[in-house]
Amino acid sequence: MHMKVRVDRELCLSAGNCIAIAPTVFEFDEERKAVVLDPTSVDDDTLLEAAESCPFDAIIVEDEQGRQIYP
């Protein structure tokens, strides 16, 4: 299964936890907001761990059918 992931730019406050856990998936843009690069570059457990590490719940994870599974 490949989960879908997106970042709520209003909630992102540049903590950087997601980048530390999954640097192939997330990076900061010029506004120091996290953006998604390649969510298929890590396994689903790592992707979910990165989302859960965000103290602002700015990373939304959905299953293949578009159902939100985090937060």
BELVEN-V116590 format. One record per pair of residues at least 4 apart in sequence whose ideal C-beta (glycine too) atoms are under 8 Angstrom apart, sorted by the first residue. I is the first residue (numbers start at 1). J is the second residue. D is the distance in Angstrom with one decimal. If there is no record, write none. Layout:
BEGIN
i,j,d
I,J,D
I,J,D
END
This chain:
BEGIN
i,j,d
1,44,6.2
1,63,6.9
1,64,6.0
2,39,7.2
2,40,5.8
2,44,7.2
2,64,6.6
3,39,7.0
3,44,5.3
3,47,5.7
3,48,7.3
3,61,5.2
3,62,6.5
3,63,6.1
3,64,7.4
3,69,7.1
4,39,7.0
4,61,7.2
4,62,4.5
4,63,7.6
4,64,7.4
4,66,7.2
5,25,7.1
5,36,5.7
5,39,4.7
5,47,6.0
5,51,6.7
5,59,6.3
5,60,7.0
5,61,5.2
5,62,7.6
6,36,6.4
6,59,7.6
6,60,5.2
6,62,8.0
7,12,5.6
7,26,7.6
7,33,6.9
7,34,4.8
7,35,6.4
7,36,6.2
7,58,5.7
7,59,5.8
7,60,7.6
8,12,6.6
8,57,8.0
8,58,4.8
8,59,7.7
8,60,6.3
9,33,5.1
9,58,7.8
10,58,8.0
11,56,4.8
11,57,6.4
11,58,3.7
12,33,4.7
12,34,5.2
12,54,7.9
12,56,6.6
12,58,4.2
13,56,5.3
13,58,7.5
14,28,6.7
14,32,4.4
14,33,6.8
14,34,7.5
15,54,6.5
15,55,5.5
15,56,6.8
16,20,6.0
16,28,7.4
16,34,7.9
17,21,6.4
17,50,7.3
17,53,3.8
17,54,5.9
17,55,7.1
18,22,6.1
18,25,7.3
18,26,4.4
18,34,5.5
18,50,4.4
18,51,7.1
18,53,6.2
18,54,5.8
18,59,5.9
19,23,5.5
19,26,4.8
19,27,6.2
19,28,6.9
19,34,6.8
20,53,7.7
21,46,6.7
21,49,5.7
21,50,4.2
21,53,5.6
22,26,5.8
22,41,7.8
22,42,5.2
22,46,5.6
22,47,6.5
22,49,7.8
22,50,4.2
23,27,7.2
24,37,6.5
24,38,5.9
24,41,3.9
24,42,6.4
25,36,6.5
25,37,5.8
25,38,6.2
25,39,5.4
25,41,5.9
25,42,5.7
25,46,8.0
25,47,6.5
25,50,6.4
26,34,4.8
26,35,7.0
26,36,6.4
26,37,6.6
26,50,6.7
27,34,7.2
27,35,6.2
27,37,5.9
28,32,4.9
28,33,6.7
28,34,6.2
28,35,7.4
29,33,5.5
29,34,7.9
29,35,4.9
34,58,7.0
34,59,7.4
37,41,7.4
39,47,6.0
42,46,4.0
42,47,5.5
42,50,7.8
43,47,7.1
44,48,6.2
45,49,6.2
46,50,6.4
47,51,6.6
47,61,6.6
48,52,6.1
48,61,6.1
48,69,7.8
48,70,6.2
49,53,6.3
50,54,7.6
50,59,6.7
51,59,3.9
51,60,7.5
51,61,4.9
51,70,5.0
51,71,7.6
52,70,6.5
54,58,5.2
54,59,4.9
57,71,4.3
59,70,7.4
60,68,6.3
60,70,7.1
60,71,7.2
61,68,7.3
61,69,5.4
61,70,4.3
62,66,5.3
62,67,6.1
62,68,5.3
62,69,6.4
63,67,5.0
63,69,5.6
END
